[in-house]
């Protein structure tokens, strides 16, 4: 979480990245990148990146930078009301 917004995370042996949905098609062409279908449906603006595609500092930095760039303009998730 960055600025109370989802940014990146680790799920099993892959990285989850939140990015600008307008870049979805280009991002999906990157090595090791797959659509995020955590709930059973594809979520544009989110992707899973396989650990094998993160084997250098520059590759990992690319994904972190992509997520942080979008985080500046992303809307925060709606907070659930506490009962």
N, C-alpha and C positions, 0 to 999 in steps of 0.2 A: 504494500500500500504506500502510495505517495500522495500527500495532500488529501488524505481520506478517499482516494480513488484507487481502484485496482490497477496495477501497473505490470508486474511480473510475478511469477510464482513457480514453484517446483511441484510437479505432479509425477510421481513414480520416478522414471529416469528421463524426464523430458522437461523442458522449460515451457511455461505458459506465458504468452506475451499479449498484451493489449495494445493495439495500434489503430491508426486512423482507418476506418472502414473504407474510405475512398481509395486507399492503397491496397485493398484486399487482393485484387488479381495479381499485381506485381509481387506482393509478399509471398503469395502461394507458390510462386515459381522458384523461390529460394531453396537451396539444398537443405533437406531434412525437415522442411516445413510441411505441416499438415493442418487441415481445418480443425478447429476445436469443436468437438461434438460431445462435450462432457455430459450434457443432459440428453443426448440422443438426437439433437438437431444441431446443425452447423450455426455457429454464431459469428457473423461477419465482424471483423475488428478484433478477433481473438485467434490465436494460433498456438499449436503445439510445435516445439522445435526439438527434434531428437538430439540426444546427448552427443552423438557422433558428429553432428554439425556444429558443435560448440567446442571443438578441440584446440582452438587457439584463442589467445586473448582478444585479437581483433574481431573474430567471429562473435564471441560473446558480447563484446562492446557494441557491435552493430545492433544486436537485438535489444540491449538495454537502452541504447540511444534512441532507437525507434520508439520504444515504449515511453521513454521520458519526454520525447518531443510531443507525443499525442497527449500525455498526461496534462500538459499545460493548458490544453483547450477542451479536454474531455469533461463531460458532465459527471458529477459524482452519482453513485448509485443512490436510489431512494432508500432512506433509512427506515427500517421497520419500527413501528411504534411498540414501545414496551408496554406490556399489560400490567 
